[in-house]
């Protein structure tokens, strides 16, 4: 089974090009001003356009990441950046997420007390739910992992594993969770917010050794 990969927090054209060359399934652009991976709408627009014009056999989906945004801000990103997916990482309600009539993903905080399956069921129309290690309303990308467990078979097709993934633990993470989709951010960085081409390549080939 091929495991899908999203590289999140890309900021440079070279990073987008490398992700495309490798065959990454999705790239994340972070529209959250407090994040070290923040891109402005203008920067996101340029990166998205560059990806669409870049010659590669497989183009990653563009995922626009938000934390508790206004509807107006999301609408502007949709109009200008034209992302394939909206990813909500805060305390957005199901009603807020679905109002844009666009494919969306919802991050579920695995360090909260609310049962995660209940949260996944609340966002039943999300294409995917990301299980990530953060408190609700706070940023991911901390480099910390939650306690991994075997994902229920009936939900695996809807779950993305995020939080603290890197070249040292990626195979253990896959084996323990049996995830079908990985989301990596800090684990492919040479410093906070700066992606490492070497780590991007190494992690991809660890997941796809052929």
C-alpha positions, 0 to 999 in steps of 0.5 A: 500500500502506498502511503501518502505524504504532505509536507507542511509549512513550505515557504520557498519556490525551491521547496515546492519544486522539490516536493513536486519532483519527489512526488509528494501528495500535498504541500501545506501553506500556512496562513497563520501570522504567528507561525514561523512558517507563515506566508502572506496571501501574496506569497501563497498566491505566487507559490501556488501559481509556481506549482501549477506552472512547474513541469512535473508528472505529479503535482501536489495538492495545495493545502491552505492552513488556518487557525481560527480565521475569519470567513472573509480571510478564508474567502480571500485565500480561496479567491487568490491562492486557489488551494485544493484543500482548506485545513482548519487547525483551531476551534472552527466548528463544522458549520464554519468549515463547510460554509465555503463549499470546498474540500476541507481537512480538520485537525484534531487535538490529541492532547485534549480530553475530548475523545478523538473519535467523537471529534472526527464524527463531528466533522463527518464531511471532512475529507480527512481529519489530522490527529496532531499533538497540540492543544485546541486553538494552538499551532501545530508544528511543535515537533512533539508526538502524541502516544501513537496507537493502531488506527481503527481499520474503519477510520484509516481512510479518513485519518492523517498522522501528524505531530513530531514525525521525522526520519528517526521515528517515521517507520515506527509511527507507520508500524504503530498506527498503520496510517495511510497518510503522513503530515510532516513539518518540523521533521524536515527542517534544518531550523524552525521554519526552514526546510532542509532539502536533504531531510525532505528527500530522506524522509520521502525515501524512507516511506517509499524505499522503492 
